[in-house]
């Protein structure tokens, strides 16, 4: 099913969308009936032409970015240029303010001298590629188990309420923020967390930062700092890195009580036997 993009919007995946609506009409909850991955901004692997996203939408790499394209392709054998599809799609997406138009994917295919469907397959498979227009800041809430049990649903709801959104995949009316769910980002010890992709400064100024150990208040404060053009604190919001200083519990930062046993102290027994010492004693 990957790469099932068709001009005009028809797709083999279209029945999934109809099935979702049918299930909801029968009273099923949205979460139960949805048939797509929530960690992608694009819910289905289809394309529908729009004035800002079609095969005639102007797109080409800037002269500066073409230099990067050449640097990337130089890493691969001439007959395996298509191996550069992921870095070139990433470059195109960043240049295009956070999303890949159909024309951008077609241009990547031209550069790689490969059929466009091969590029579509990659762009629809990996959830970090966005095929719908994005806000200047892409807010991604981690939705896997450690973050879920530490309060990710509350963080999502707080962001929705603050930004006037109803669910993932939506953007604010001013085009400043887009909210999505993301799978595990690898900072489980600092759960819950969000990531923010900043597309406001082009390729050279692009940033992708983690904000960890966040409460709902922290999440809202981060969006307001971004709105004002400020730079929020990156990483944990309540400790230096991931030392045992505390944890987010019930939407509050709870410091570790003094005297609590942690990996920073001497572990309790039983200890491993000193095999060399035992061997020496047996020889005596």
N, C-alpha and C positions, 0 to 999 in steps of 0.2 A: 504493500500500500504506500510505502514511502515514495515521495515524488509524484503523487497523483494530482498534479496541478494541471488544470485545463483552462484555457481562455474562455471566459464567459461564466465559469463557476461550476459546471457539472463535474461530478466526480464519483468514483466508485464508493467513496466514503459518505456521500450525501445521505444515504439511508440511515446512517448513525445519528445524524442530526435530527431527522424526522422521528426516529425511534425515541430519542431523548424527549422531544416535545410531546410525543404520545404518552410516554411513561409519566411525565409531569401532569398531563391532562387527567390521568387516572388517579392523581393524588400522591404520586411518589415524590419524595423530597428531591431537591436539585442535586444534593450531594450523592444521593443514591442512584439517580438515573443518568448522571452525566457519563458519557462514554469516551472521555478524552483525558489526557494527562494535564493536571492543573499546573504543572511547572513550566508550561509553555505559554507564551503570550498569544499564540495562534492555536485555537482549539481544534482545528481540523486541517488535514493536509490537502487543502484545496486552495484555489486562487480565484478571486472574483475581481474583474477589472474595475478600477475606479479612476477618477480623473488624475489622482496622484500616484497611481500604481497600475501600470499596464506596460505592454511591450514597447510602447513608444515614449514612455516617460524618459526625459533626458537623463542620462547617466554616463559618466566616464571617469576613470581615475584622473585625479589632478596630476600635473607634471611631477610634483613632489612625491605623490604616492606611487606613481609609475616607477620611480626609482626604487621604492620599497618592493614593488612587484618583481622587478628584475633581480633584486637581492634575494628574494624568496625563491624564485625559480632557479637561481644559480645553485641552490642546494640539491637539486634533483637532476638525474640524468635527462637528457633532452627528450628521450622517448617516454619519460614518466612525468611529464609536466603536470598531469592531472593530480599528482600527489600533493600539489600546493593548493588544493581546493579549499581546505579549511582556513589557512592563514589569509588567502585572498578574499574569501567570503567575510572573514572578520574585518579585514581592512575596508572592504566595500561598505559593510554595515556601519562601521565607525565613521567613515567619511559621510555617509548618508544620514547622519543624525539618529542612528540607532535601529534602522530597519532596512531590510533588503527588498527593493522593488523587483518586479519581474525583469525589468530592463537591466538592473544591476547584476542579477544572477546570469542573465544572458551574456552580459559583457564579460563576466568571469569565465564563462564557457568559451567565449571567443579567444580570450587570452590564453587559456589552457589548451585550446584546440581540441575540445572534447564535446560530445553531444550535450545539449542543455539539460536533458533529463538526468544526466549524471550529477550535475550541480544541484538540480532540484532535489534529488534523492538525499543528498547530504544536508541541504538547508532545511528539509522537512523532518529529518531524523534527529538532529541535535537541537535540543531545546534552547540553547543559547543564541540561536539565530531567530530573529524576529522578522516576520513578513507582513506585519501591520505597523502603521505609524505609531511611534512611541513618543512619550513625553521627554522633556529634556533630561529628566532624572528618572531612571528606571529603578523602582524600589522592589526588592525581591525578599520575601519572607521565607525563611527556611521552614519546610513543612514536614521534615522527617521526625522520627520518634523522640530523640532527646529534646529537641526544641518544642515539639508538641506538648510533652509532659511538663515542660518548664514555662509554658505560657504563650506559645506562638499563636494560637487562636485568638487570644486576647489582644496581642500585638496587631494582628490582621484587622480585627474589629475596630481597634482604636484608630488605625490609619484610615480605614474606610469611613468612619464617622467624622474624623477630622478633615478629610479631603473631599467628602461628599460623594463617595463611591459606594457601590453596593456589593461588588465582588472583585475577585482577581480578573485581570485582563482588561480593566477599564482605565481610562485616563481622565485627569481633571479637565474641566472646561477651558482653563487657561493654557492647556498643553504643557504644563510644567512637570507633572508627575504621572507615571504609569505604575500600577501596582500588579505584581505577579507573585506566584509561589515558585520557589526553587527547591530542588532536591538537596540532599545533604551537602553542605559546604565545607565539611571537615573540621569544624570548630565545636564539636559536640560538648567538650568540657566547659565551654563558655556559652552554653545555651541559655535563653533563646537568642537568635541573631538575625540580622538582615544584611543584605548586600545592596550597594547603590552603584549603578553605572551612570557616570556623568558624561553626557554627550554635548555639553554646552561649549566645549573648547576645541572641537575637532579632533583629528587623529593625534596631533602632537600633545594636546592637553587632556586626552581621554584618561579617566581614572575609573577604577573598579575597586571599591573599598568595602571592608567588613566592619560592622558595628555589632559588638558582642555584649553579652550580659545585659541585655536591654529590658527595661520595663516599658509599659505602655507610655508612660510619661517621657522616657528617653526617646522612644520612636517618634513621638510627636515633636519633641524638641529638635531632633535631627532634621525633620522636614522643614521646620521653620527656619533653622539656620541655613539650610540650602536655599530656601526661598529668598533670604536676605543676602545671598551671595557669600555667606561665611563658610568656614571650613570646620565641620564637626570633628570631634575627637575620634580618630580611627582606632579600631580594636575594642578591647573591653572598656565599658563605660564606668566600671567601678573598681578595677584592679589594674595592676601593671600589665600582666600577660595572662597566665593561667595558674598562678600560684594559689594554694588553698586559703584564700582570704575570705571566701564567702560564696554565696550562691543566690540566684534569683528564685524566690519562693513566694507564691501567691502574689505575683506582680510587685514584689518588693525585694530590694537588695538586702540580704541577711548576712551580716559579717560572721565569720567562723568564731564560735565562742573560744575565749582564751583557755588554753590547756587541752583543746581537742587534739586527738592524735591524728597526725597527717604524715604524708610521705616525706616531709621535711625533717621529721624527728627520727629518733632511734626506734626501729620496729620492735614489737614485743616478740617473745619466743613463741613456740619452740624454734630454735635455730638449726640450721643445717649442721650435720656432723662434720668435724674437721678430719677429713679422710687421711690427710698426710700424717697428722698427729697419731691417729689410730694405727696406721700402718707401721709407724716407727715404734709404737709401744708393743705391737705384736712381735716385732723382730727381737725385742729385748728378752 
